[in-house]
Amino acid sequence: MTDYIKMIRIDHWIKNLFIFPGVLLAFLIFDIKVNIVYLQSISLAFIASSLIASSNYLINEWLDRYNDAKHPDKKNRPAVTGKIKFSYVIIFYIVLLASGLLCAYLINFYCFISCLFFSISGIIYNVKPFRAKDTSVIDVLVESFNNPIRLYIGWFAVTTNALIPLSLVLAYWFFGAFLMNCKRITDFNKFDSFNERKLFRPSLSSYNLNLLYVLALIYSTLSTSFFMTFAVRYKIEMIILLPLIVFVYSVYFLNSLSNNSMASKPERIMRSKKFLSLLLFIIIIFYLLLNFEFEFLNDLIYYAIEI
């Protein structure tokens, strides 16, 4: 039982804190007051997304067991060592998926559909004939698509009266793509030869460092551009967040080049005090800009544009 619990990666549930930007956005836009009903819905949304993520991890680890045997950090996983039975994997997968979808359905139909897409995304990423994780670039885009899905799970836990602006959804998607691409950089640097990379992750054989660096630039630029599109459309004062966003991307990219990179395990981001402090600072600035009028900033920005 311990081995099966390891496979569902409970320590990775911290990634599902990425539903909270959707929660926060709904509260800010609609000026919703927190009460026990919302707290119950948000808690259920976190549990639902975590259970479905664990079901995805389960099939991921089972189907990757031969590739993981070639990885210096993953070769001791339970599925690699032969301690796991396929029949039990299927049973656990069904139980986790059904439990997650039930929790989402208890919130509302929209949360249920979002969580259903979350599970389908896991199948497309891991299971043949799709197996998106074996195709370069596609692997990052499909895996990072879980970011906007999580965003909507958090959003629908609070409101079903509207959809999130597409520009913000795309910004969140490419933000996730940037994080996943940095993880590919760390994976690439773990191996010295083409054959070792291909054995561990077939998609790595189609990458090279120059391409990964360029893709990191593309994803960060697209994410920033879409966020700025959102800012100009809804609240132009948010443009002042641009330097902070660029700083976050730059620091994270530099970190991905180090030997003990936080990018190798993205779940470690949510345990970093420095990152969380910076994130909290950005959220506070975002809240102030969204909810209060700063006419001097507005005038200054328009004056700069005219110049």
C-alpha angles and dihedrals in degrees: 000000000000090000092053091049089053089054094057089056101218088182087065092060086092086077088070089071080088086083089070097075085062090049092047093046092053092049092049099044097045096032091233120182117228116247138159094270092057092045090053092050093048092048091050090048091054092048092046094050091045094051092048091046088053091051088053091049090051095058090038093058094043095049093042096049095109093047093044089057087071094052119094093219101035102043092095096056114128094246091053094051092054097245094123131087119213093220091057091047090057092048093049091045093054093045093049094044095046092047092049094048091047091053090050092048090053087061098047143298094269092056088049092054091047091052090046088056088049090058093044089052089056091052093048090049098047112021130075137268085036101034093156091179090074094060119078117241090005088068092059095042094050095044093047091050084080086074097069089039090057089045090057094044088059092042095051091047086068107027141010096180097097146003127254112260109268092231090060092046090053091046089054092046095053090043086060090045089055091052092048092046090054087052088055089054091056091045091050092052093050091071131058101201140050092237094053091051092048093049092052099040120359092206090062090065089067094051132080128186095256091053091047091051091050091048090051088054092048095049094046091047093049092047092049092045094052091047090051088049088055091047095050091046098047110016118001093194088074088077087086087071089068097090091049092050092049089049092053092050092047095050093047093048092050089049091054089061094059125093095243096039123177086214091069088071109026091189086071088068091076090053095053111105091201092052094045091049091051091046091051090050091052091048091052092050090046091051093049093048093047097047105034135054117240101183094175089058091047092050092045093052094048090047090052090049091051091051 
